[in-house]
Amino acid sequence: MSEFKIHHRSGEGVSVIDLKGYLDAHTAPELENALQKLIEEKKFNIVVNCKDLSYISSAGLGVFMAYIEDVRKNRGDIKLTNMSPKVYNVFDLLGFPILYEIYKDEQDAIKKFQDARSVQS
């Protein structure tokens, strides 16, 4: 079985999910549960830090597609950060950079949410 870990932290009006290991058909339900919990808690500004994500399959990518609509209809977003070139290539191959904002650094993604919030105020 593939090793996979999720760590969730919150602050500054943004929820951050850290992914570690292999995100595939066996581990995708863990990410589904984490995203579902955030939506139930009405936390729609989500940053997914992929710094320690070593592999993602189509099942893992499908999780992002399953939840993005619910998040965006609540005026939130899922921003992705810190991808290795290998993981980024999988996202890029399937056109994800058109659908999702992908940042090199987690702080850049958090700042984008904060800037958007200050414009709305």
KOLSE-565041 format. One record per atom (N, C-alpha, C): residue in one letter; x, y, z. Coordinates in steps of 0.001 Angstrom, whole numbers, plus 500000, padded with zeros to 6 digits. Example, Ala and Ser with C-alpha at 12.3 -4.5 7.8 and 13.67 -1.06 7.14 Angstrom:
2
A513190494310507800/A512300495500507800/A513200496700507800/S512850497750507080/S513670498940507140/S512900500030507870/
***
This chain:
121
M500849498815500000/M500000500000500000/M500892501245500000/S500506502237499249/S501277503474499122/S501152504316500385/E502234504962500741/E502252505872501893/E501663507213501457/F500707507725502229/F500101509012501929/F499681509665503236/K499965510947503361/K499571511675504564/K498997513023504181/I497996513433504951/I497405514764504803/I497526515471506142/H497962516709506081/H497999517543507280/H497225518818506958/H496309519191507836/H495496520391507617/H495846521438508663/R495972522672508209/R496186523792509129/R495416524989508605/S495028525861509510/S494248527046509134/S494880528290509724/G494626529386509060/G495081530672509561/G494896531732508511/E494721532953508928/E494608534091508014/E493457533926507020/G492382533245507440/G491225533069506573/G491425532058505459/V492497531276505547/V492826530299504504/V493097528955505165/S492581527894504563/S492883526532505020/S493955525964504112/V494979525368504714/V496070524770503941/V496056523267504170/I496104522532503083/I496215521076503137/I497592520712502596/D498392520064503420/D499698519574502986/D499546518117502569/L500011517798501366/L499957516422500872/L501351515825500874/K501443514569501260/K502737513895501284/K502582512474500762/G503449512090499831/G503471510715499362/G502751510514498046/Y502028509403497951/Y501368508977496720/Y499874509202496811/L499340510041495909/L497896510274495825/L497379509471494642/D496718508358494946/D496226507462493893/D494834506961494270/A494345505940493582/A492990505436493822/A492802504950495259/H493862504441495877/H493756503934497246/H493724505059498275/T494401506164497983/T494525507235498966/T493624508437498672/A493057508504497473/A492201509637497094/A491041509879498073/P490428508834498647/P489340509100499604/P489769509936500814/E491036509860501199/E491509510692502313/E491450512173501945/L491847512505500706/L491768513893500255/L490311514304500089/E489485513401499578/E488043513695499459/E487464514056500823/N487784513264501835/N487269513528503187/N487743514870503711/A489008515200503478/A489547516478503954/A488846517655503281/L488648517579501966/L487973518669501251/L486503518761501655/Q485844517616501795/Q484441517606502203/Q484272518252503579/K485186517948504482/K485127518517505836/K485264520040505782/L486192520545504966/L486357521995504839/L485088522643504294/I484481522020503300/I483247522570502720/I482131522576503765/E482017521484504526/E480993521426505577/E481227522500506638/E482498522843506879/E482838523888507853/E482794525291507231/K482357525360505991/K482247526619505244/K483590527322505088/K484627526529504885/K485968527052504631/K486256526829503144/F486121527906502383/F486188527779500924/F487468528337500312/N488322528961501104/N489621529434500609/N490654528375500969/I491021527567499979/I491831526377500231/I493121526429499413/V494232526210500094/V495527526071499434/V495969524631499638/V496340523960498550/V496858522602498638/V498355522666498351/N499154522379499389/N500604522418499266/N501085521030498846/C501689520963497672/C502116519691497082/C503614519459497221/K504256520198498126/K505716520124498263/K506213518696498461/D505512517908499269/D505947516543499565/D505128515486498829/L504349515923497835/L503584514978497021/L504512514415495953/S504733513114495991/S505689512524495051/S505023511908493830/Y503702511670493896/Y503012511047492767/Y501532511389492845/I500913511610491686/I499461511785491629/I498935511032490421/S497852510296490627/S497218509549489533/S495970510302489075/S495315509770488060/S494079510392487572/S493006510382488662/A493020509389489522/A492048509363490630/A492285510543491571/G493547510859491825/G493871512011492661/G493437513311492016/L493683513435490719/L493258514634489995/L491735514767490016/G491058513633489939/G489596513633489948/G489015514226491220/V489717514079492332/V489243514649493595/V489154516170493483/F490175516778492883/F490146518239492721/F488958518661491848/M488718517904490795/M487600518241489900/M486253518055490605/A486172517085491505/A484910516793492184/A484473517911493124/Y485430518665493659/Y485095519654494687/Y485217521107494253/I485858521363493133/I486096522755492742/I484803523537492519/E483794522882491952/E482541523589491679/E481865524044492981/D481811523152493983/D481204523519495268/D481959524669495924/V483278524625495846/V484096525667496451/V483872527007495745/R483897526994494430/R483761528255493682/R482362528832493752/K481344528010493829/K479991528579493923/K479772529260495278/N480661528989496224/N480638529667497523/N481692530771497599/R482105531254496446/R483052532366496302/R484428532066496895/G484823530800496819/G486155530397497253/G486938529850496074/D488051529223496382/D488870528623495331/D489816527605495960/I490354526750495111/I491414525831495502/I492642526251494708/K493675526660495419/K494935527056494773/K495983525999495118/L496822525676494164/L497826524627494321/L499214525247494386/T500090524687495243/T501426525262495401/T502508524194495514/N503745524659495314/N504955523893495610/N505018522524494927/M504642522469493664/M504684521185492960/M506077520879492435/S506451519621492550/S507687519180491904/S507429519182490396/P508476519261489587/P508272519224488129/P507506517972487679/K507771516854488309/K507106515588487942/K505594515672488179/V505198516177489331/V503773516307489657/V503140517392488780/Y503833518508488597/Y503299519584487755/Y503031519076486331/N503916518251485804/N503734517734484443/N502436516964484293/V502029516221485318/V500763515484485260/V499594516476485215/F499634517484486081/F498589518514486073/F498554519234484725/D499730519576484213/D499835520319482960/D499316519500481784/L499658518237481754/L499241517341480670/L497725517312480529/L497027517419481660/L495569517347481648/L494902518724481671/G495680519776481467/G495110521116481337/G494736521799482635/F495205521300483763/F494850521896485053/F495317523336485222/P496469523752484659/P496856525156484847/P495847526158484253/I494988525715483378/I493930526582482846/I492798526709483872/L492564525647484635/L491449525596485572/L491806526056486989/Y493059525907487356/Y493512526192488716/Y494702527133488697/E494769527978489718/E495959528812489890/E497000527959490608/I498190527892490024/I499277527107490596/I500433528058490909/Y500866528037492162/Y501918528930492633/Y503151528130493030/K504306528775492874/K505552528143493314/K505631528090494831/D505040529090495503/D505183529235496942/D503818529360497620/E503656528703498744/E502403528732499501/E502003530152499900/Q502973530964500327/Q502664532333500760/Q502075533170499630/D502497532918498395/D501937533643497249/D500446533334497092/A500084532070497275/A498671531677497152/A497843532281498279/I498382532252499488/I497667532835500631/I497480534339500424/K498516535004499945/K498443536444499687/K497371536753498645/K497238535918497637/K496223536116496596/K494815536096497215/F494564535163498138/F493275535139498841/F493095536407499670/Q494132536830500369/Q494045538020501218/Q493807539273500379/D494499539378499247/D494307540526498355/D492878540570497832/A492342539406497475/A490961539340496960/A489969539741498056/R490253539328499281/R489366539657500389/R489381541161500670/S490547541797500584/S490614543229500849/S489943544035499741/V489932543516498526/V489231544190497422/V487724544105497645/Q487248542966498173/Q485815542777498412/Q485320543601499583/S486178543965500518/S485761544698501725/S485344546112501406/
***
